[in-house]
Amino acid sequence: MKKENLSESLKKLEDIVEWFESQEEIDIEKGLEKVKNGAKLIKTSKRQLKETENEFEEIKKELNNENIK
């Protein structure tokens, strides 16, 4: 399975929200499946954001160390 990037995950979450907003009556099974997928995407997005934050912190440390020398 291909690892999704943050932009792809956010787009899929947006699609799920739009699906719910467009429904006059929600099919419970489809809605539940969308919620499950959304929860997975949120979990993945949080992890991706944390990894990105860590990368920025590492770059910041490297830059600060270069300025000290």
Steps between C-alpha positions, in 0.01 A plus 500: 500500500635841399579739782282807463636846550333756722337685210339179373372415848351847548333484158342166586376641831351794313327257264349314796367823650352602165335157468329541838392854418350392167282224645134564573474166674813320614537131432619373838738238362658739250519772763669268747753395238572867420547576871741206538700617197499855633632384838785312328582805288504727807732262684731484198492879457590559865796264466612670179474844661707384798766354270513826304525701820790281613677555168464877534638484854801302379567755224466783752752332733743450213471864399550615859808280533643647178449853634694415817811385312 
